[in-house]
């Protein structure tokens, strides 16, 4: 399926859709948006680019291992008797031995 956009000067250009099933919706939105005043379209384009930038700047999801470790820490923080520094030291040492022998 192709999307059609009217370029400046009235020429039609065809762009292959890389979004498959979304192409009909994109065409529908484009038909509505292309009738808007230029300033309104520029405002929309700016907001879209800002949202993309925020998405790109967002940190990646933590790995499953890191997520489990964080959940474990949260559990420790909320426990009524958190481990002492000495207990933590021992836990860290035991984990190092497990991991590195």
Secondary structure, 3 states (H helix, E strand, C coil): CEEEEECCCCCEEEEECCCHHHHHHHHHHHHHHCCCCHHHHHHHHHHHHHHHHHHHHCCCCCCHHHHHHHHHHHHHHHCCCCCCHHHHHHHHHHHHHHHHC
